[in-house]
Amino acid sequence: MIETDRLIIRKFQPGDWNDLYDYLSLEEIYTFEPGHPITQEEAKEMAANRSYGNAFFAVAQKEMNKMIGHLYFSHVEPLAFMTWELGFIFNPSYQNKGFCTEAAKSLMEHAFVHWNAHRITAYCNPNNVASWKVLEKLGMKREGYFEKKAFFRRDENNRPIWHDCYAYGKLRDDVSK
């Protein structure tokens, strides 16, 4: 568990399903993300599965003890390279209040200090301005631009709808800079 002034970053708990449903049931969440709005049953299953894994962290606002978003933070192969990949999704009701930046910053600092992380990477769609602004607030450098890197949807003829991608990174050596 990591604590900031306003937040607690912790492992998922099965009981987080309702807060998870609050935002992952919204169509707008999937503008730049794979998937589709989830049902309550899917939220229950997802929260339970995430409570056993190590790649997703719940972000709860201390004041209300409410999960307001989550961070994806996964050790990338090969493990010897000491690299983690960061991602995040937050409830729109709690966006533009600095919560995502606060949570991601504290998790990144924790990884550099306690997990011996050498590098943290992140990727986002260039059209997702809010996302890449958060990454830049975290001190991450835009290191690349990939054309047609991935797709999450298909058109009416079942052809992939490709999207471009920014690549960001931050080295432990850059933390004090």
N, C-alpha and C positions, 0 to 999 in steps of 0.2 A: 504494500500500500504506500502511495505517495500522497502527501498532503501539501496543499498550497494555501494561500490566504482564503480563497473562496471555494476550493475544490478538493475532492478526494478521488484519486485515480487508483482503481482497485481491480481485482479479478471480478469477472461477471459472477452473478448469483442467479439461480433459477428464478427467483422472485423479481428479477429485473425485466421480465417479459412485458409487463404493462407499459413501462416507460419506453422500452424498445419499440413496442407497437405504436406508441404515440407518434413517433417520427418515421419509422420504416413502413408505415401504412400509407404514407403520403406520396402521391405521384411525383411531386416536385423533387423529392430526394433522388430520384433515378434519372434526372436530366444528364448527369455526368457519371453515373454509377451503373454497374450491371444489375440485372434483376428487375423486380416488379414490386408494387406494394404488397406487403405481407398480411396474412390473416392473423387473428389472435392465436390460433393453434400453431401457426408457423413461428410466431414470436415466442411462444412457450418453448417450442423445440429448439429454436435458435439460442435463447438465453441459457437453456439447460446445457446444450452442446458447448457453448462458449465458456461455461463455468468449469468445464473439464480441460479446456485448451489453454495455451499460453500466448496466443497471437492477438487476442482482443482484450482491451481494458475498458471497463466501464468508467465513465466520468460522471461523478455525482456532485451536485451543488450542495455544499455543507448546510447552508441556511435551511433548506427544505428537505435534505436527504433524498433528493430526486436525481435519478440518472438523466442527464441532459444530452448525452452524446457518448460516442465511443471512439477509441483510438485502435487502429490496427498497427501492430508493431511486431514484425516477424524477423527472426534471424535468417539471413539469406545464405544459401549454399554457395560455395563451400564455407563451412563454419569457421575454418581457419582464417578467413579473410576478415572476420570480426565486423561484419556489415549487417545492419538492420534496415528494413524498409518500413516507412511510416505512412499511415493513411488515417483519415478521420471522417466521421459523419456526425453532425450535431443537429439536434432538434431545431427547426427554424425559429421557434419561439425564443431560443437562447443564442442565436447567431448575432453577430455584430456587437457583442458585449465583451469581447476579449477572452471568452472562456476557452475556445479552441486553442488559441495561441498560448494561454497560460498552462493548459493541460499538456500540450505537445512539448512545450519548452521544458517543463519539469520532468517529463518522461525521457526526453533526449538527454538532459543533464544527468539523470539517474543512470542511464545506459552508459554514458561516457565515464562516469565515476565508478559505478559499482559492477558493471558488466563488461568492462574493458572494451567497449565499442571503439572501433577505429573509424568507422564511417557510417553515416545514416543517409539513406536515399529516400526520395519520394518522387512520385510521378503524378501529373495532372493534365487535363485537357486545357489547351491554351485559352479556350473560351470560358473556362471556369476561373474568372478573375479573382473571386473571393478566395479560392483555394491557393492560387499561386501567390497572392498577397500575404496570406498566413505563412506560407513557406519562406518568403523573403523576410518577414518579421522575425522568423526563427533564426535568421542568419544563414539560411541555406543559399547556395549559389546555383543559379540556373546554368547547368552544365551541358545541356543538349536539347535538341529539338528533333523529334522523330515524326516523319510523315507517315500517315496511315498505319500507326503502330498496332491498333487494336480495334475491335468493334464489340458493341454490346447488344446491338439490334440488327434486324434485317429489314429490307424494304419489301414492298408488296410482291416482288418477284423472287423473294428469298435470297437476295444478294446482300452481302455484308455492307453495313453503313460504317465505313472506316472513319476513325478520328485520329487527329494528330495528338502529340503528347510532348510536354515539357519534362525534362529530367532535372531533378535537383539533388544536391548533395551537400553534406557538411562533414568535415573531418574533425576528430578530437583535437588536432593541432590548431584548428580555427576557433575553438571555444573561447579562448581568452582574447581573441582579436575583436 
